[in-house]
Amino acid sequence: MRKVVITKKQESIINKYLTEVNTSLNSSTDIENRQKILLDLRTKIISTLKKTGKNYIHDEELCEILYEEFGEPVIQAEKLLHPREPALKLTLDYENRIWLGVCAGLSARLQVPVLLIRLLFSILGLCLGFGFIVYLSIYFYLYLSSGAYSGKKIHWGFLIYQLILTLFLLGLVYGIAFFLLKGIELLHRGWVSYYYKSSLANVDDVYSFIFMSFLFYVWTGILSAIMGGLPLRNDWDKTFRNIRDAQIALLVIFESAGIAWVVYHLIIESIAAFRSIMI
């Protein structure tokens, strides 16, 4: 903040304002407390003048600041004697956090045990599925609106990289499974169905199975990727990246199981077709 130059006339304007406040305080508090209150008020006034960013302030502007921002002396005296406790704001609590500080912040704001808040989010997340979305939405809102905060900063590039990598790997697994299944279906149409009039057993169900598996792991994988890209406490971000890798591996297993089921039926029908030719 810039140093503001106060003229003698402006000094007298400030002193006159403080004297009027002091008059209103006379019957309500002792001399020692009044001096302390007036000194604090003077400090606030000077700080407010500095925040204007100007080196010089006109007398009219000074009066406007005193009587509009601080109020009439009688009203200011009442505020000083009976200060209102500032309303608790919802903020991220980095001191008592486990992951991001949302539950700890809600606990401080709502004055309820933090364990209850964490249990509620756990139930919403595990049973209903959208608890993680609510949690992350609150976190990003508070993070973006907080300005300065005492915690690790989000590296947006790393977060976006985790999302892109996750979607790419999941899409790659699904793409390979889809085209393998298409290849098996074409093989069946070109060989087995020509000699042995049949349709490959429930191939449409397998297409649906691998697609639904893909959608499920996209949903859970995105959540894991976001959590893995955030500055979590106690290396939880690394844990979520490992979970994401495990989810991709599980998708590979599910897609492979669907293809193996089709291959099994293709082999069975190929054997039947071969036998019909031999006969």
C-alpha positions in Angstrom: 0.0 0.0 0.0 1.2 3.5 -0.8 2.0 6.0 1.9 -0.7 8.6 2.1 0.1 12.2 2.9 -2.3 13.8 5.5 -2.4 17.6 5.8 -2.8 19.4 9.1 -6.4 20.2 8.1 -7.1 16.6 7.4 -5.5 15.6 10.7 -7.9 18.0 12.5 -10.9 16.4 10.6 -9.8 13.0 11.8 -9.2 14.3 15.4 -12.7 15.9 15.4 -14.3 12.7 14.3 -12.4 10.7 17.0 -13.4 13.4 19.6 -17.0 12.9 18.8 -16.7 9.2 19.1 -14.9 9.6 22.4 -17.8 11.8 23.6 -20.2 9.0 22.9 -18.0 6.5 24.7 -17.5 8.7 27.9 -20.4 7.2 29.9 -19.9 3.7 28.7 -16.2 2.8 29.4 -13.2 3.9 31.4 -10.4 6.2 30.1 -7.9 3.4 29.5 -10.3 1.4 27.3 -11.4 4.5 25.5 -7.8 5.3 24.6 -7.2 1.8 23.3 -10.5 1.9 21.3 -9.7 5.3 19.8 -6.1 4.2 18.9 -7.4 1.1 17.1 -10.1 3.2 15.3 -7.4 5.7 14.2 -5.3 2.9 12.8 -8.3 1.5 10.8 -9.0 5.0 9.4 -5.3 5.4 8.2 -5.3 1.9 6.8 -8.5 2.6 4.9 -7.0 5.8 3.4 -3.9 3.8 2.3 -6.1 1.3 0.5 -7.4 4.0 -1.8 -4.0 3.8 -3.5 -3.6 7.6 -3.6 -0.7 9.7 -2.2 -3.0 12.6 -1.6 -6.7 12.7 -0.6 -9.0 15.7 -0.9 -10.8 16.9 2.3 -14.2 16.0 0.8 -13.0 12.5 0.1 -11.7 12.1 3.6 -15.1 13.2 5.1 -16.9 10.8 2.7 -14.7 7.9 3.9 -15.2 8.8 7.6 -19.0 9.3 7.6 -19.9 6.7 4.9 -17.6 3.8 5.6 -17.3 4.3 9.4 -20.6 5.9 10.0 -21.7 8.8 12.3 -19.6 9.0 15.5 -22.5 7.9 17.7 -23.1 4.8 15.5 -19.4 4.1 15.3 -19.2 4.3 19.1 -22.0 1.8 19.4 -20.3 -0.6 17.1 -17.0 -0.3 19.0 -18.8 -1.0 22.3 -20.8 -3.9 21.0 -18.9 -5.5 18.2 -20.7 -8.2 16.3 -19.0 -11.5 15.9 -18.2 -12.0 12.2 -20.3 -14.8 10.7 -18.3 -18.0 10.1 -17.5 -18.4 6.5 -17.3 -21.8 4.8 -13.7 -22.3 3.9 -11.3 -25.2 3.3 -9.7 -26.4 6.5 -6.2 -27.4 5.6 -5.1 -28.0 9.2 -7.6 -30.8 10.0 -8.1 -32.2 6.5 -7.7 -35.8 5.4 -8.0 -35.2 1.7 -9.0 -31.6 0.7 -10.4 -30.0 3.8 -14.0 -29.9 2.7 -15.5 -32.0 5.5 -13.3 -30.2 8.1 -14.5 -26.9 6.7 -18.1 -27.9 6.8 -17.7 -29.2 10.3 -16.3 -25.8 11.5 -19.1 -23.9 9.7 -22.0 -26.0 10.8 -20.6 -26.7 14.3 -21.1 -30.5 14.0 -18.6 -33.3 14.5 -16.3 -33.7 11.5 -16.7 -37.5 11.8 -20.4 -37.2 11.0 -19.7 -35.1 7.9 -17.1 -37.6 6.6 -19.5 -40.5 7.3 -22.3 -38.7 5.3 -20.0 -38.1 2.3 -18.8 -41.7 2.5 -22.3 -43.1 2.4 -23.3 -40.7 -0.4 -20.2 -41.6 -2.4 -20.4 -45.4 -2.0 -24.1 -46.0 -2.0 -25.6 -43.2 -4.2 -22.6 -42.4 -6.4 -22.9 -38.6 -6.5 -21.3 -37.9 -3.1 -17.9 -37.5 -4.8 -19.3 -35.1 -7.3 -20.9 -33.0 -4.5 -17.6 -33.1 -2.6 -15.5 -32.1 -5.6 -17.9 -29.3 -6.6 -17.7 -27.8 -3.1 -14.0 -28.1 -3.1 -13.5 -26.4 -6.5 -16.0 -23.6 -5.6 -14.2 -22.8 -2.3 -10.7 -23.2 -3.9 -11.5 -20.8 -6.8 -13.3 -18.2 -4.5 -10.8 -18.3 -1.6 -7.9 -16.4 -3.1 -5.1 -16.9 -0.7 -5.0 -20.1 1.2 -2.5 -22.2 3.2 -2.2 -25.3 1.1 -0.6 -26.9 -1.9 -1.7 -25.3 -5.2 -3.6 -27.3 -7.8 -1.3 -27.9 -10.9 -4.0 -27.6 -13.5 -1.8 -29.0 -16.3 -1.1 -32.1 -14.3 -4.8 -32.5 -13.5 -5.8 -32.2 -17.1 -3.0 -34.6 -18.1 -4.4 -37.2 -15.7 -7.9 -36.8 -17.1 -6.7 -37.1 -20.8 -4.4 -40.1 -20.0 -7.3 -41.9 -18.2 -9.8 -41.3 -21.0 -7.2 -42.3 -23.6 -6.3 -45.6 -21.9 -9.9 -46.5 -21.3 -10.8 -45.7 -24.8 -7.9 -47.7 -26.1 -8.9 -50.8 -24.2 -12.5 -50.4 -25.4 -11.5 -49.8 -29.0 -9.3 -52.9 -29.0 -12.0 -55.0 -27.5 -14.6 -53.7 -30.0 -12.5 -54.3 -33.1 -11.5 -57.8 -31.9 -15.1 -58.6 -31.4 -15.9 -57.2 -34.9 -13.1 -59.4 -36.3 -14.5 -62.5 -34.6 -18.0 -61.7 -35.9 -16.7 -61.2 -39.5 -14.7 -64.5 -39.2 -17.9 -66.2 -38.1 -19.9 -64.8 -41.0 -17.2 -65.7 -43.5 -16.5 -69.3 -42.4 -18.9 -70.8 -39.9 -22.2 -69.3 -41.1 -21.4 -70.2 -44.7 -21.0 -73.9 -44.0 -23.1 -74.1 -40.9 -26.2 -71.8 -41.0 -26.3 -70.2 -37.6 -25.8 -66.9 -35.8 -23.0 -66.3 -33.3 -24.6 -66.8 -29.9 -25.7 -63.6 -28.2 -23.0 -61.4 -29.8 -25.2 -58.3 -29.4 -25.3 -59.0 -25.6 -21.5 -59.1 -25.6 -21.3 -55.7 -27.4 -23.6 -54.3 -24.8 -21.6 -55.8 -22.0 -18.2 -54.4 -23.1 -19.8 -51.0 -23.8 -21.5 -50.8 -20.3 -18.2 -51.9 -18.7 -16.5 -49.1 -20.6 -19.0 -46.5 -19.4 -18.8 -47.7 -15.8 -15.0 -47.4 -15.8 -15.1 -44.0 -17.5 -17.2 -42.7 -14.7 -15.1 -44.2 -11.9 -11.9 -43.5 -13.8 -12.6 -39.8 -14.2 -13.2 -39.5 -10.4 -10.0 -41.4 -9.7 -8.1 -39.2 -12.2 -9.4 -36.0 -10.6 -8.5 -37.1 -7.1 -5.1 -38.3 -8.4 -4.4 -34.9 -9.9 -5.2 -32.9 -6.7 -2.8 -32.1 -3.9 -4.1 -34.6 -1.4 -2.7 -35.2 2.0 -0.5 -38.2 3.0 0.1 -39.2 -0.7 -3.6 -40.0 -1.2 -3.2 -38.6 -4.7 -0.7 -41.4 -5.6 -3.1 -43.9 -4.1 -5.9 -42.7 -6.4 -3.6 -42.9 -9.4 -3.0 -46.5 -8.4 -6.7 -47.0 -8.1 -7.1 -45.6 -11.6 -4.5 -48.0 -13.0 -6.4 -50.9 -11.2 -9.6 -49.8 -12.8 -8.1 -49.9 -16.3 -6.7 -53.4 -15.5 -10.2 -54.5 -14.4 -11.7 -53.1 -17.6 -9.2 -55.2 -19.6 -10.3 -58.3 -17.6 -14.0 -57.6 -18.2 -13.5 -56.9 -21.9 -11.3 -60.0 -22.3 -13.9 -62.1 -20.5 -16.6 -61.0 -23.0 -14.4 -61.7 -26.0 -13.3 -65.1 -24.5 -17.0 -66.0 -24.2 -17.6 -65.2 -27.9 -14.4 -67.1 -28.9 -15.5 -70.1 -27.0 -18.8 -70.2 -28.8 -17.0 -69.6 -32.1 -14.8 -72.6 -31.5 -17.8 -74.7 -30.6 -19.7 -73.7 -33.7 -16.6 -74.1 -35.9 -16.2 -77.7 -34.6 -19.9 -78.3 -35.4 -19.5 -76.8 -38.9 -16.4 -78.9 -39.5 -18.2 -82.1 -38.5 -21.2 -81.2 -40.7 -18.8 -80.9 -43.7 -17.1 -84.2 -42.9 -20.4 -86.0 -42.8 
